[in-house]
Amino acid sequence: MVSIAIAFGIGLLVALIALVLRRRSAVDAPTQKVFAAPTQIDRSDFPTAEHQWMVAVFTSETCHVCADMLAKAHVVASNSVSVVELEYSAFKDLHGKYNVEAVPTIIVTDERGVVHKSFIGPVSATDLWAGVASAREPQ
């Protein structure tokens, strides 16, 4: 009977030690960076501030989809919509000021600098054009 009590005590001690070691070695899941597009800009920071609407395309020379996104954005250019490319090495200050950490990032702003639509990463031409159209005429 004594040997059963000793065995039970040892088993309980081992289980307790295993539980403590397991809790110590548990690793939290890594957090993922969430990228965000600017929600307000100062239009005077941008080269084409005179149009009613501006589509700003933040790009990088090393981005393989940025040229495609810029070409899709240029389709919406008109008398009231300007399209401006902000390539990272040429506009590093604006990428930093507006905390643009992912390219391509596209923002659609009005004349006050309020961002009405934004896209991070590649987007279809249809979605981009529809986004610009709905920003200009929300009805």
C-alpha positions in Angstrom: 0.0 0.0 0.0 2.9 2.4 0.8 4.5 1.7 -2.5 1.3 2.6 -4.3 1.1 5.9 -2.5 4.7 6.6 -3.3 4.2 5.8 -7.0 1.1 7.9 -7.1 3.0 10.8 -5.5 5.8 10.5 -8.0 3.4 10.4 -10.9 1.6 13.5 -9.6 4.9 15.3 -9.2 6.0 14.4 -12.8 2.6 15.6 -14.2 3.0 18.9 -12.3 6.5 19.4 -13.6 5.4 18.6 -17.2 2.5 21.1 -16.9 4.9 23.8 -15.7 7.4 23.1 -18.5 4.7 23.1 -21.1 3.4 26.5 -20.1 6.9 28.0 -20.1 7.6 26.7 -23.6 4.3 27.9 -25.2 5.0 30.6 -27.7 2.5 33.2 -28.7 1.5 33.3 -32.3 3.4 36.0 -34.2 1.5 39.2 -34.9 1.0 40.2 -38.5 1.7 43.7 -39.7 -1.4 45.5 -40.9 -0.8 48.0 -43.6 -3.0 51.1 -43.8 -3.5 53.7 -46.5 -3.6 57.3 -45.5 -7.0 58.8 -44.8 -6.1 62.5 -45.2 -3.4 64.2 -47.1 -2.1 67.7 -47.8 -2.7 68.1 -51.5 0.0 70.8 -51.7 2.5 68.0 -51.1 1.7 66.5 -54.5 2.8 67.6 -57.9 -0.7 67.8 -59.4 -2.7 69.5 -56.7 -4.8 71.6 -59.0 -7.3 69.0 -60.2 -10.6 68.3 -58.4 -9.7 64.7 -57.9 -6.3 63.0 -57.6 -5.4 59.4 -57.9 -2.0 58.9 -56.2 -0.1 55.7 -56.9 2.6 54.9 -54.4 5.1 52.6 -56.2 8.6 51.3 -55.9 11.2 50.5 -58.6 11.5 47.0 -57.3 7.7 46.3 -57.3 6.8 44.0 -60.1 3.1 44.9 -60.2 3.4 48.6 -59.6 3.7 49.4 -63.3 0.6 47.5 -64.1 -1.3 49.3 -61.4 0.0 52.7 -62.6 -1.2 51.9 -66.2 -4.7 51.0 -64.8 -4.8 54.2 -62.9 -3.8 56.4 -65.9 -7.0 55.3 -67.7 -9.1 57.4 -65.3 -7.1 60.6 -65.9 -9.2 63.5 -67.2 -9.7 67.3 -66.9 -10.9 66.8 -63.3 -8.8 63.7 -62.3 -5.1 63.7 -62.1 -3.0 60.6 -61.7 0.4 60.9 -60.0 3.0 58.3 -59.5 5.0 58.5 -56.3 8.0 56.2 -56.8 9.7 55.4 -53.5 13.2 56.6 -54.3 12.0 59.9 -55.8 9.3 60.6 -53.2 10.7 58.9 -50.1 9.7 61.8 -47.9 6.0 61.4 -48.9 6.1 57.6 -48.4 7.4 58.4 -44.9 5.1 61.3 -44.1 2.0 59.3 -45.0 3.3 56.0 -43.5 3.0 54.1 -46.8 4.8 50.8 -46.1 3.4 48.6 -48.9 3.3 49.2 -52.6 1.4 49.6 -54.7 -0.9 51.7 -52.6 -3.4 53.8 -54.4 -5.5 56.6 -52.9 -8.3 58.6 -54.4 -8.6 62.1 -52.9 -10.8 65.1 -53.4 -9.5 68.7 -53.6 -9.4 69.0 -49.8 -7.2 65.9 -49.4 -9.8 63.6 -48.0 -9.2 60.0 -49.1 -12.4 58.5 -50.5 -11.0 55.2 -51.7 -7.8 53.3 -51.2 -6.3 50.1 -52.4 -3.3 48.3 -51.1 -1.7 45.7 -53.4 -2.8 44.6 -56.8 -6.4 45.2 -57.8 -8.3 44.5 -60.9 -8.9 47.4 -63.4 -12.6 47.0 -63.0 -12.4 47.4 -59.2 -10.0 50.4 -59.5 -12.1 52.2 -62.0 -15.3 51.5 -60.1 -13.7 52.7 -56.9 -12.7 56.0 -58.6 -16.2 56.4 -60.1 -17.9 55.8 -56.8 -15.7 58.2 -55.0 -16.5 60.9 -57.6 -20.2 60.2 -57.6 -21.3 58.3 -54.5 -25.0 58.0 -55.5 
